[in-house]
Amino acid sequence: MLENIILWLIIAGAALYCGRTIYRTLSGRSRGCGCGCDCGEERTSPPLQQKFPDLTGKKDKPRD
């Protein structure tokens, strides 16, 4: 019996947390960039500037 009460308290807590998170996301009340750094402003990641090697073994040939 006690195990069932604990289980339902955990389920209710998880449901409340998910509901609060969804509500804050949809209503626009969440702050920060979502990275967990408490920055308070929106940040974007820098573009990928690294070139990756061609692992196919084919040389770059000009197309006709």
N, C-alpha and C positions, 0 to 999 in steps of 0.2 A: 504494500500500500504506500509506504513512504517513497519507494522507488518511483512509483507512478506520479506522485506529486512532484518530485524533483524533475522527472522527465518532462512533465507538462510545463513546469516553470522555465526550463531551458528552451523548450519549443516556443513558448510565449515570448521570452526575451529575444530569441532570434527573429521571430516574426515582427516584433516591434522595431527592432533595429533595421531590418530590411525595409519595412514600411516607412520609417523615418528617412532612410537614405533615398528611397525612391521619391518620396514627397519633396525632399530638399532639392533633388536633381530636377524634377519636373517644374517646380515652382521658381527655380532660379535663386534659391536662397543659399546654395553652397558657395563657399569662397575658395579662392586659391586655384592652383593649376591642376590639382588632382594627383600630384606626385608625392604628397605626404611631407613636403618640406615647409609647409606653413608660409609660403611666399606671399600670398595675398594678391598676386597678379598673374595674369595669364602668360604662360611661356610656351614657346614652340621649340621643337628640337631642330638643331641645325641640319641643313641638307647633307646628304651623303656625298663626301668629296673624295673618298678613297676609290681607286680603280682596282678591280679584282682581276687576277690573271685568268687567261683563257685556259681552262683545264681540258678542253676537248682535243687538244693536239693539232688543231688546224691552224694554219697561218692566216693572217688577215690578207685576203686577196681583194683587189679592186673589182667591183662588179661591173660588167659591161652593160 
